[in-house]
């Protein structure tokens, strides 16, 4: 999921985590989705994902502009849990 050419690509993503048998969603943005996902899985990502089990990538969008990706990240973070789940469901079905 890293880019080989010189054009920058940014990702907005949603991770699903489990702690005490409860699923939670974390939204972030990065320019290297694979590296960032591994950081979360290894416990070196965001504080939110540290100590959580079963961290899985459930959704992502691709942007060519960093500010646009950051705006989308904030928008998704403001979504209700149900709206995030709907994004994930539609992503799986596309």
C-alpha positions as CSV (number, residue, x, y, z in Angstrom):
1,X,0.0,0.0,0.0
2,X,3.0,2.2,-0.3
3,X,3.5,4.2,-3.4
4,X,6.4,3.5,-5.8
5,X,6.3,6.8,-7.7
6,X,7.1,10.3,-6.5
7,X,3.4,11.4,-6.2
8,X,2.3,11.6,-2.5
9,X,-0.7,9.6,-1.5
10,X,-2.5,9.9,1.8
11,X,-4.9,7.5,3.5
12,X,-7.7,8.0,5.9
13,X,-8.4,4.7,7.7
14,X,-10.6,3.1,10.3
15,X,-9.3,0.4,12.6
16,X,-11.4,-1.9,14.6
17,X,-10.1,-2.9,18.0
18,X,-11.3,-5.1,20.8
19,X,-10.8,-4.6,24.5
20,X,-12.8,-6.4,27.2
21,X,-15.0,-7.9,24.5
22,X,-16.0,-4.5,23.2
23,X,-15.3,-3.3,19.7
24,X,-14.1,0.2,19.2
25,X,-13.1,2.2,16.2
26,X,-10.1,4.4,15.7
27,X,-9.8,6.8,12.8
28,X,-6.5,8.2,11.5
29,X,-4.6,9.4,8.5
30,X,-1.1,8.6,7.1
31,X,1.0,8.6,4.0
32,X,2.0,4.9,4.5
33,X,-1.0,2.7,5.4
34,X,0.9,-0.6,5.8
35,X,3.6,1.0,8.1
36,X,1.0,2.8,10.2
37,X,-1.2,-0.3,10.6
38,X,1.8,-2.3,11.8
39,X,2.7,0.4,14.3
40,X,-0.8,0.1,15.8
41,X,-0.6,-3.7,15.9
42,X,2.8,-3.6,17.6
43,X,1.6,-1.0,20.2
44,X,3.7,1.8,18.9
45,X,0.8,3.7,17.2
46,X,-1.7,5.9,18.9
47,X,-2.4,5.7,22.6
48,X,-5.9,4.7,21.8
49,X,-4.8,1.4,20.2
50,X,-2.2,0.4,22.7
51,X,-3.2,-2.6,24.8
52,X,-6.1,-3.4,22.5
53,X,-6.5,-6.9,20.9
54,X,-7.4,-7.9,17.4
55,X,-6.6,-4.6,15.7
56,X,-7.8,-4.9,12.1
57,X,-8.0,-2.5,9.2
58,X,-11.7,-2.1,8.3
59,X,-11.8,0.9,6.0
60,X,-9.7,3.3,4.0
61,X,-9.9,6.2,1.5
62,X,-7.1,7.5,-0.7
63,X,-6.3,11.2,-1.2
64,X,-3.6,13.1,-3.2
65,X,-3.9,16.1,-0.9
66,X,-2.8,16.0,2.8
67,X,-5.2,18.8,3.9
68,X,-8.1,17.0,2.2
69,X,-7.2,13.8,4.0
70,X,-6.9,15.6,7.3
71,X,-10.4,17.2,6.8
72,X,-11.9,13.8,6.0
73,X,-10.3,12.3,9.1
74,X,-11.9,14.9,11.3
75,X,-15.2,14.5,9.5
76,X,-15.1,10.7,10.1
77,X,-14.0,11.2,13.7
78,X,-17.2,13.3,14.3
79,X,-19.4,10.4,13.0
80,X,-21.5,8.4,15.3
81,X,-20.5,4.8,15.9
82,X,-23.4,3.7,13.7
83,X,-22.3,5.9,10.9
84,X,-18.7,4.5,11.0
85,X,-20.1,1.0,11.0
86,X,-22.2,1.9,7.9
87,X,-19.1,3.2,6.1
88,X,-17.3,-0.1,6.9
89,X,-20.3,-2.1,5.8
90,X,-20.5,-0.3,2.5
91,X,-16.8,-0.5,2.0
92,X,-16.9,-4.3,2.4
93,X,-19.7,-4.5,-0.1
94,X,-18.1,-2.4,-2.8
